[in-house]
């Protein structure tokens, strides 16, 4: 079984990773830990823009890569077959593409529980993935419920 664990490297990441570990142990699954690095709206690639912008983005990508590698290493220490992936692109579409190319059986996502106005203006990655896939989705609530 292949599980795609989608993380955003926010405060909710640990909660998502913990639930994914529990699921993977229960079904002896391979874990793919995915972080999608979205490009800045005005920045598409390393061939344009001032050098300072390219250097800043490069530094950010290296930091994000190091973070997901550390997460994957901790999961491997728990005897879980884990691979970390850092992919640049539009978040929901990249998750769906990776799920397809990795023959994923289930996608694990976090839900931040933001309000309707935020979802209207910005959207929800979880909702977009749910609408566009036939794969089972495991949603981890990452916010406090009132």
C-alpha positions in Angstrom: 0.0 0.0 0.0 1.2 3.5 -0.8 0.2 6.5 1.3 0.8 10.1 0.1 1.2 12.4 3.1 0.8 16.0 2.1 2.4 18.6 4.4 2.7 22.4 4.3 5.5 22.7 7.0 3.2 24.7 9.2 2.5 24.1 12.9 0.0 21.4 11.8 2.6 19.2 10.1 3.5 17.2 13.2 -0.2 16.3 13.8 -0.6 15.2 10.1 2.7 13.2 10.2 1.7 11.4 13.5 -1.6 10.3 12.1 0.1 9.1 8.9 2.6 7.1 10.9 -0.2 5.4 12.8 -2.0 4.6 9.6 1.1 3.3 7.8 2.0 1.1 10.8 -1.5 -0.4 10.9 -1.4 -1.4 7.2 2.3 -1.8 6.6 2.4 0.9 4.0 5.1 2.9 2.1 4.9 6.6 2.9 5.6 9.4 0.4 5.9 12.7 2.3 5.1 15.5 -0.1 5.6 19.2 0.3 4.4 21.4 -2.6 6.5 24.5 -2.9 4.2 27.0 -4.8 6.0 29.5 -6.9 5.5 33.2 -6.2 2.8 34.7 -8.4 5.3 36.9 -10.2 8.1 34.3 -10.2 8.1 31.3 -12.5 11.4 29.6 -12.6 15.0 30.6 -12.1 15.7 32.2 -15.5 13.9 35.5 -14.8 13.8 38.1 -12.0 16.6 39.7 -10.1 19.4 37.6 -8.7 18.3 38.5 -5.1 14.8 37.0 -5.8 16.3 33.8 -7.2 18.8 33.5 -4.3 16.0 34.0 -1.8 13.7 31.3 -3.4 16.7 28.9 -3.7 17.5 29.4 0.0 13.8 28.8 0.9 13.7 25.6 -1.3 16.8 24.3 0.4 15.3 24.9 3.8 12.0 23.2 2.9 13.9 20.3 1.4 16.0 19.9 4.6 12.8 20.0 6.7 11.0 17.3 4.8 14.1 15.1 4.8 14.3 15.4 8.6 10.6 14.3 8.8 11.3 11.4 6.5 14.4 10.4 8.5 12.3 10.4 11.8 9.7 8.1 10.1 12.5 5.8 8.9 13.8 5.6 12.4 10.3 4.2 13.3 10.9 1.5 10.7 8.6 3.0 8.1 9.5 2.9 4.4 9.5 6.6 3.7 10.5 8.9 0.8 10.4 12.7 1.0 9.4 14.8 -2.1 9.6 18.5 -2.7 7.8 19.5 -5.8 7.1 23.0 -7.1 3.7 23.7 -8.6 0.1 24.5 -7.8 -0.7 22.7 -4.6 -3.9 20.7 -5.4 -2.9 19.9 -8.9 0.6 18.7 -7.8 -0.8 16.5 -5.1 -3.1 14.9 -7.7 -0.3 14.4 -10.2 2.0 12.9 -7.6 -0.8 10.6 -6.3 -1.3 9.3 -9.8 2.4 8.8 -10.6 3.2 7.1 -7.3 0.2 4.7 -7.5 -1.1 6.1 -4.3 -3.8 4.1 -2.4 -4.7 6.9 0.0 -4.0 10.6 0.5 -3.4 12.1 3.9 -4.2 15.8 4.2 -4.6 18.3 7.0 -7.6 20.6 7.4 -6.9 24.0 9.0 -10.6 24.7 9.6 -10.5 28.2 8.1 -13.7 30.1 7.7 -16.0 30.5 4.6 -14.6 33.9 3.7 -11.0 32.5 3.5 -12.1 29.5 1.5 -14.0 31.8 -0.9 -11.0 34.1 -1.4 -8.1 31.7 -1.2 -9.7 28.2 -1.6 -9.1 25.0 0.3 -6.5 22.5 -0.9 -8.3 19.7 0.9 -11.6 20.5 -0.7 -10.0 20.8 -4.2 -8.3 17.4 -3.9 -11.5 15.8 -2.6 -13.5 17.1 -5.6 -10.9 16.0 -8.2 -9.9 12.5 -7.0 -11.5 9.1 -6.7 -8.8 8.0 -4.1 -9.7 7.7 -0.5 -8.8 10.8 1.5 -7.7 10.8 5.2 -8.3 14.3 6.6 -6.5 15.2 9.8 -8.2 18.2 11.6 -5.3 20.3 12.7 -7.2 23.1 14.5 -8.8 23.2 17.9 -12.5 22.6 17.8 -14.8 25.0 19.8 
